[in-house]
Amino acid sequence: MRVLVTGSRGFIGKNLVLRLGETIGFEVLRFDRDDALPTLVDKVRQADAVVHLAGENRPKDVADFAQGNGELTKVLCAAVQASGRKIPLVLASSMQADLSNPYGKSKRAAEQAVEQLASETGNTAVIYRLPNVFGKWCKPNYNSVVATFCHNLAHDLPIQINDPSTLLRLVYIDDVVSEFLCALGSMVDGLRWGKVVPEYTTTLGELAAQIEAFRNCRSTLVSERVGTGLARALYSTYVSCLPPSKFAYDLPRYGDERGVFVEMLKTHDSGQFSYFTAYPGVTRGAHYHHSKTEKFLVIKGSARFGFRHVVTNEAYEVFTSGEVAQVVETVPGWAHDITNVGEDEMVVMLWANEIFDHDRTDTIRGKV
């Protein structure tokens, strides 16, 4: 399928073109701001489907709204009709199409052109009234407030919030692109109105606080819950705004005669991750916990884990090494230590189920 993407160099366009290029069975034709209008007609003739993203968001002259949104869409629809073929058309409109401002009126005019094409010819068409779209490559001070906040905080610039209670409706770029691809693969004759899901709602104040937390996690080492939903999408967007000079950051490193200890990552409710080293013959640990548990993974060297039940004095030991993918878990009420029994430096990854609290360490000295 040859898909003509208008506005292919824009925020949504770049993401869509990339995904089309990753998907077998698609060839991309492009029409952008610098292309002469007559070339649009020629590219429509070559296309099997059209995704119309081109338009004006923030023109210098307000009159350009009508030309760049409504009139351009009319030219596109006329080209589809003149081709003599039914060419599936996806239109990216805006939730502002119901408003009476110049931008809203121009987006409504674009919708009406597509509605007329579908009504008169039976041409397949899907219209999406998109709320604020955010994600990688969105432009600050142009595409959405998410882009502006992410860019500014990633570059240590201030952000401005006039009313923190302002409600935002948001959709993530990957979900938008997935929906467009789904629409291209399931077109039916006539017009339908599409919807991107999931759609998120948040306030301006909540948005700013969340992105500020992303920025702060490098110093606190406490990661936000970024595995699902809106937080996942916002975190991806924030990280995509980091300049290359911030792709890496240093961690605190604590060392003594035994080796080094480095905390890498902490979580709100699932503990923390770290690693430590030990020189040959060095023993670390020799303590027990009432509730805290840990998982150790030796990734280099050879180790002996010693255990002693603090009440019964029952003893146990485990030998493992970096040659074996084996986790050794500590158990509450058992004193434990780890000794480097090899000839080289030992490196061990460590997960603890809770963040270390200096006031309530739950770490009691106890010989093994």
FENMO-V178805 format. One record per backbone hydrogen bond with DSSP energy under -1.0 kcal/mol. NH is the residue of the N-H (numbers start at 1). CO is the residue of the C=O. Records with the same first field share a line. If there is no record, write none. Layout:
NH=CO / CO
This chain:
3=27
4=49
5=29
6=51
7=31
10=7
14=10
15=11
16=12
17=13
18=14
19=15
20=16
21=17
22=18
26=23
27=1
29=3
31=5
35=32
39=36
40=37
42=38
43=39
44=40
45=41
48=2
49=2
50=88
51=4
52=90
53=6
64=61
65=62
67=63
68=64
69=65
71=66
72=67
73=69
74=70
75=71
76=72
77=73
78=74
79=75
80=76
81=77
82=78
83=79
84=81
89=124
90=50
91=126
92=52
93=128
95=130
97=94
99=96
105=101
106=102
107=103
108=104
109=105
110=106
111=107
112=108
113=109
114=110
115=111
116=112
117=113
118=114
119=115
120=116
121=117
122=118
125=190
126=89
127=192
128=91
130=93 / 128
132=169
134=171
138=135
142=139
143=139
148=144
149=145
150=146
151=147
152=148
153=149
154=150
155=151
157=152
166=163
168=202
170=200
171=132
173=134
176=172
177=173
178=174
179=175
180=176
181=177
182=178
183=179
184=180
185=181
186=183
190=122
192=125
194=127
200=170
202=168
204=166
205=164
207=203
208=204
209=205
210=206
211=207
212=208
213=209
214=210
215=211
216=212
217=213
219=216
220=216
221=217
223=266
226=224
232=228
233=229
234=230
235=231
236=232
237=233
238=234
239=235
240=236
241=238
242=239
246=243
247=244
254=261
256=259
261=254
262=275
264=273
265=273
266=221
267=271
272=352
273=265
274=350
275=262
276=348
277=260
278=346
279=258
281=340
282=279
284=338
286=336
287=336
288=364
295=351
296=328
297=349
299=347
300=347
303=320
304=339
305=318
306=337
307=316
308=335
309=314
310=333
313=309
316=307
318=305
320=303
322=301
324=321
326=324
328=296
330=294
333=289
334=331
335=308
336=287
337=306
338=284
339=304
340=282
341=302
346=278
347=300
348=276
349=297
350=274
351=295
352=272
353=293
364=288
366=286
